[in-house]
Amino acid sequence: MGMRKLRVYTGPAVDHSSVSVLGNSLDFHSVKVTLGDVLPILADAVASDRTWLNDFQADEIIISADLFDVIQAYRNFRRPGA
């Protein structure tokens, strides 16, 4: 009987039209993606209380200043329980 090879499934193939390697100013392992690509996945992970999120809590992300302003305004004006 031949030796079987095991492969690790890493998810669907990456669509390179929506992901690109960032310029030299950032880490080689960084990628640039749209917020629309990431938010649904992160929202599901938060809702499902996935433990792997804890591994990235201290990681810094770069967002635009206007998005930061909107997030801050939302945080300050949202009503708990509404």
C-alpha positions, 0 to 999 in steps of 0.5 A: 500500500502506498504512502498517503500524503496529508495536506492542510486546508488553508481555505479558498484560493486568494483572489489576487485582484482584491489583495495586494502586497503593500509597499516597502514601508510596511512589513513584507507579510502585510496585505492590503484589503478592502474593509468590505472583504474583512468586516463580514469575516471579523463580525462573524468571528466576534459573534461566534466568540472565536478564541483566535481573535485574542491572538490579534488583540494587540495588533495595530491596524491602519485606517483612514482618518475619516473612518476613525472619526466615524468610529469615534462618533459612533462610539460616543453617540450610540445608545446602550440597549438600543 
